[in-house]
């Protein structure tokens, strides 16, 4: 896969793109990342890539000419290659979107900056917009790094365990189960006995249930769309019943203590 990144600040990418899994992906030939400096496509002697917005207002807007020229010079727009603008207005980046992009042979990322990008960039060269979350960054560079990382680890052969992406949080619609390694006991906290049993079926069942439990506790909205078995549903009902029982016990305990003594400690009520 080849990923072309258009940015005003190519220096930001040096560390993240040359370490760990991304470095491995490039060394093995599974991934090629090409950085393009938008300023190289400016035509004035000051290499101006931004200007004040028409209509007034604060901030600076990235000019259309250098971005459009850069994309048209690098990307054959008639080949169906996705040209993605990183923007807080784009569709939300998810594991499903990462898989969608990983299936492509090539894609391009445009990093916005400052107040935004001239709308004509969208109209002329952008085919998609993606946001990594409901917040605003200084620019699209960090978002581009997130997308590259998430996509790269899905490429064949990049991870040591070929099944690893299918076990990750969100891959199956649920959060991942807890993990443990040596030592078996650390500061009084022991590894669950089932993981030391060597019984594959029991371990798989424990992991599935803990995945369900963690999703139910932390991201319950994911359960609305996750593929669930009847056994999964029965376990979730059990969790709900346990939670209801716990809340009732807590309410009874509060009731047994009675109302707080408004007179204060050591003073009889009037």
Residue pairs with C-beta under 8 A, 6 or more apart in sequence:
1 30
1 31
1 32
1 102
1 104
1 105
1 106
1 107
1 151
1 152
1 155
2 31
2 32
2 33
2 34
2 105
2 106
2 107
3 31
3 32
3 33
3 34
3 106
3 107
3 108
3 109
3 148
3 151
4 34
4 36
4 74
4 75
4 106
4 107
4 108
4 109
5 13
5 33
5 34
5 35
5 36
5 108
5 109
5 111
5 144
5 148
6 36
6 38
6 67
6 70
6 71
6 74
6 108
6 109
6 110
6 111
7 13
7 35
7 36
7 37
7 38
7 111
7 113
7 139
7 140
7 141
7 144
8 37
8 38
8 39
8 49
8 62
8 111
8 113
8 139
9 111
9 113
9 139
9 141
10 35
10 36
10 37
12 141
12 142
13 33
13 35
13 141
13 144
13 145
16 22
16 145
16 149
17 23
17 26
17 33
17 145
17 148
18 26
21 149
21 152
21 153
21 158
21 159
22 31
22 33
22 148
22 149
22 152
24 158
25 31
25 152
25 153
25 155
25 158
26 32
26 33
28 157
28 158
30 152
30 155
30 156
30 157
30 158
31 152
31 155
31 158
33 148
34 74
36 70
36 74
38 49
38 62
38 66
38 67
38 70
39 47
39 49
39 66
40 70
41 65
41 66
41 67
41 69
41 70
41 73
42 48
42 49
42 63
42 65
42 66
43 65
43 66
48 63
49 62
49 63
49 66
50 60
50 61
50 62
50 63
50 113
50 114
51 60
51 61
51 63
52 60
52 61
53 59
53 60
53 61
53 115
57 115
58 115
59 114
59 115
59 116
60 114
60 115
61 114
61 115
61 116
61 117
61 118
62 112
62 113
62 114
62 116
62 117
62 118
62 121
63 118
64 117
64 118
64 120
64 121
64 124
67 110
67 117
67 118
67 121
67 125
68 120
68 121
68 124
68 125
71 77
71 83
71 108
71 110
71 125
72 125
74 108
75 81
75 83
75 108
75 125
77 83
77 125
81 104
81 106
81 107
81 108
82 101
82 104
82 107
82 108
82 127
82 128
83 107
83 108
83 110
83 125
83 126
83 127
83 128
84 90
84 107
84 108
84 109
84 110
84 126
84 127
84 128
84 129
84 130
84 147
85 110
85 112
85 117
85 121
85 122
85 126
85 128
85 129
85 130
85 140
86 109
86 110
86 111
86 112
86 129
86 130
86 131
86 132
86 140
86 143
86 144
86 147
87 112
87 116
87 117
87 129
87 130
87 131
87 140
88 131
88 134
88 135
88 136
88 137
89 129
89 131
90 128
90 129
90 130
90 131
91 97
91 128
91 129
91 130
91 131
92 130
92 131
92 132
92 133
92 134
93 130
93 131
93 132
93 133
93 143
93 146
93 147
93 150
94 170
95 150
95 168
95 170
95 171
97 130
98 147
98 150
98 151
98 154
99 154
101 107
101 147
101 151
102 151
102 154
102 155
109 140
109 144
109 147
109 148
110 117
110 121
110 125
110 126
110 140
111 139
111 140
111 141
111 143
111 144
112 139
112 140
113 138
113 139
113 140
113 141
114 139
122 129
130 143
130 147
131 143
132 143
132 146
132 147
137 143
152 158
153 159
153 164
153 165
154 165
156 162
159 165
165 171
166 172
167 176
168 176
169 175
169 176
170 222
172 226
172 227
173 222
173 225
173 226
173 227
174 211
174 212
174 214
174 215
174 222
174 223
174 226
175 211
175 214
175 215
175 218
175 219
175 222
176 211
176 214
177 206
177 207
177 208
177 210
177 211
177 214
178 210
178 214
180 191
180 192
180 195
184 190
184 191
184 196
185 191
192 206
194 202
194 203
194 206
195 203
195 206
197 203
208 232
209 235
212 223
212 232
212 235
212 236
212 239
213 239
215 222
215 223
215 226
216 223
216 236
216 239
223 236
228 236
261 269
262 269
263 269
263 270
